[in-house]
Amino acid sequence: MYFNPLQAIGLLLLGRAAVAFPAESASPSANILIQASNINITSAVFSGNGCPAGSLSTSKNSDGTGLAFGFDKMEAWIGPGYTLSEKTRNCAITLTLAVRSGYTFELVSTTYHARARLPAQVKGVISSQYAFNTANTASTTQSSPAGPLQGIYTQEEVIPKSARIASACGVEKMVLQISTRMTLTASSASASGGNIEGDPPLSLATQLLQLGWSACKK
Ligand SMILES: *[C@@H]1O[C@H](CO)[C@@H](O)[C@H](O)[C@H]1NC(C)=O
């Protein structure tokens, strides 16, 4: 079944879909048209214990200002009997992007949507690193859902302006590496979480990457 993360967010937020891509973004140049056709995901390759084959979907939003990643298996567990790899999940995504000529985008923020069933002694860290193949600098975002927390966790993490990376001008095929990691820690060895139905203490459902567009300088 095709899974559309943007629809899933709509379901998660029940009518608060506007939260998914907050209006705040880099101020775009006046002379460019921000639209969906400015960017296409031409391929997405992924691996990691948080995104086994078939469990990750990618999409862009309808005006080209965001990329969305939907996770089916990014689930972390904690408590007696769980291994380190069950406490820490990761997913490395290599996106190949077609970018409209004369345009550049920077990475502005990430909004994480997760389901949390965390008792008071347990906390999570969800973090991501982003890098383009054309530069050796990276940006990061990090979010820390802490127990006690039951329900939907939605948090936008803004990349400070000075730490943002941008697609290279004059390059119409960009490769963007995104590595997302989720880990649980507990202040007591017996603390667990989750629920009686067997749902995990923390599962990441979607990650929305907000893009700020501007024109390349001639
Ligand atoms: C993205 O795909 C659309 C539809 O196929 C196309 O019209 C548009 O030119 C593409 N954009 C880029 C930047 O390749």
The ligand as an SDF file (V2000), in Angstrom:
LIG
                    3D

 14 14  0  0  0  0  0  0  0  0999 V2000
    9.6340   17.8050  -11.6720 C   0  0  0  0  0  0  0  0  0  0  0  0
    8.6740   16.9760  -12.3140 O   0  0  0  0  0  0  0  0  0  0  0  0
    7.6790   17.7070  -13.0330 C   0  0  0  0  0  0  0  0  0  0  0  0
    6.6540   16.7150  -13.5260 C   0  0  0  0  0  0  0  0  0  0  0  0
    7.2520   15.6590  -14.1930 O   0  0  0  0  0  0  0  0  0  0  0  0
    8.3410   18.4980  -14.1480 C   0  0  0  0  0  0  0  0  0  0  0  0
    7.3670   19.2450  -14.8440 O   0  0  0  0  0  0  0  0  0  0  0  0
    9.3690   19.4330  -13.5430 C   0  0  0  0  0  0  0  0  0  0  0  0
   10.0710   20.1110  -14.5530 O   0  0  0  0  0  0  0  0  0  0  0  0
   10.3610   18.6510  -12.6920 C   0  0  0  0  0  0  0  0  0  0  0  0
   11.2420   19.5710  -12.0190 N   0  0  0  0  0  0  0  0  0  0  0  0
   12.5770   19.4960  -12.0700 C   0  0  0  0  0  0  0  0  0  0  0  0
   13.3290   20.5150  -11.3050 C   0  0  0  0  0  0  0  0  0  0  0  0
   13.1630   18.6060  -12.6810 O   0  0  0  0  0  0  0  0  0  0  0  0
  1  2  1  0
  1 10  1  0
  2  3  1  0
  3  4  1  0
  3  6  1  0
  4  5  1  0
  6  7  1  0
  6  8  1  0
  8  9  1  0
  8 10  1  0
 10 11  1  0
 11 12  1  0
 12 13  1  0
 12 14  2  0
M  END
$$$$
